[in-house]
Amino acid sequence: MDAFFAAVEQAAKPSLRGKPVIVGGLGPRGVVATCSYEARVFGVHSAMPTSQARRLCPNAAYLQPRFEVYRSISERVMALLGELSPLVEPLSLDEAFVDLEAGGAARDTAGARSVAERLRADIRAATGLTGSVGLAGSKMLAKMASELAKPDGFFVVTPGTEPALLAPMSVRALPGVGPATAETLRRAGITTVKQVTEAGEEELVQLLGRAHGSWVHAMGLGRDRRPVVAERDAKSVSVEDTFDVDLHDRVRIRAEVARLAERCVSRLRGARRSGRTVVLKVRRYDFSTLTRSETLRGPTDDPVVVREAAERLLEGVDTTGGVRLLGVGVSGLADYTQEDLFAQAAGERAARAAEQEAREIAAVRDTGGPQAGREPGGESGGGEPPGAAGVPEAPEPRRWPPGVDVVHTGHGPGWVQGSGLGRVTVRFETPLSPPGRVLTFAADDPALERGKPLPLVPQD
């Protein structure tokens, strides 16, 4: 799919079509997930820090990802691919390999071209979006061809033309050649694929080692015999968060680990899996990254057990100086659970203790500190707990991230353009409407609520 996340947002928001759109983390440490082609003109690209993107393209629309929308559209596209062949290997939400021979969809180059054109038309009709198709005799070349086809096109690597196509490309175009490998090759005077093939396998093995050198040599010759694998079994499930400001408070760090463990288990259960090994990831203030793991007696999908294990792992990590990223994962996946009853019981005790600790912390915060509410003599001043004397506690302020769907009782559906200082600005439009008007409301306006994503194309 072409600039998938950004393209979805442009299709959903008529006022953004033809304009630079950047989707990703919006905080000081956020990273660009995807940007529209209009933003790429300014030098913005995926994996770039959002702060750098803002300097390059300050007038772009910066939006928070809506993964539930992207996932639903991805499922429709993958279903179309499944009609072509039983061998479909998804690489991500917006990319997949398809073995056309296995499905009998194409038996020669002309047939493959016809399939590509029909597929692109079907994708546009089903989603309102564009995709690019690369056709070749191997996975590596098909991937390269799809990149050459972007945006909204298809590219065929005709058998016999592979060497001419690969020769002028940078070594970075080859699978398995990252920055470190490319630098090693550069120091040896090898910067293009043609120079890779001219160097020969023996020299590459001396430079990169037996396995890696042989792999790079084979890729340089276009020899990729990897089959399309319909079922790629996930090896782990994990979630992580990067914080705008380093965390120093140990209680806050522990609370974040507990929250990540809950999210991880939710994702694990969504995949109908369980796992045996809990992994904690901590990136500290100096960018050093630590990982710790604990293997349980049996696979589990119990949030209490996973949270308890993650908290135990945290106890062995020094967070003095601050933490910028935390992650919790589960590996050693299985399709069943075999609960460790002792661990589960201990986890329940730990959960009760954590809840009690949270209540005590909240009480200290709400009363202004550990000495608040005491008379000069040091004895308790008595009285009712906070909020019990007829004074209601202030509700949590509602968050309105840029790009989120909303609905107003008087103005209908729209999306958030921005918020702050107790106000929220909304553009009222739908995927099938012309660009809409912009209005600003109080952030706590009862007439404004979160909305549901609307279809990008007319529904039958």
Protein Blocks (a to p, Z undefined) as FASTA:
>chain_A
ZZkllmmmmmmmmklgoiacdeddfbfkbccfbdcfklmmnopaehiafklmmmmmmmbc
cddddfklmmmmmmmmmmmmmmmpmbdcdfbfkbccddfklnopagbfklmmmmmmmmmm
mmmmmnopacdddddfbfklmmmmmmmmpghiaddddehilmmmmmmpcfklpghiafkl
mmmmmmnopabfklmmmnommlmmmmnojklmmmmmmmmnopafbdcdfbacdfbdcddd
ddfbdcfblklmmmmmmmmmmmmmmmmmmnopacfbdcdddddfkopacddddddfbdcf
bfklmmmmmmmmmmmpcfehiafbdcdddehiafbdcddfklmmmmmmmmmmmmmmmmmm
mmmmmnopakgoiafkopaeejadehilopacddddddddehiacddfklopaddfbgce
hiacdddddfkbccdddddddfklmkbccdddddfbdcZZ
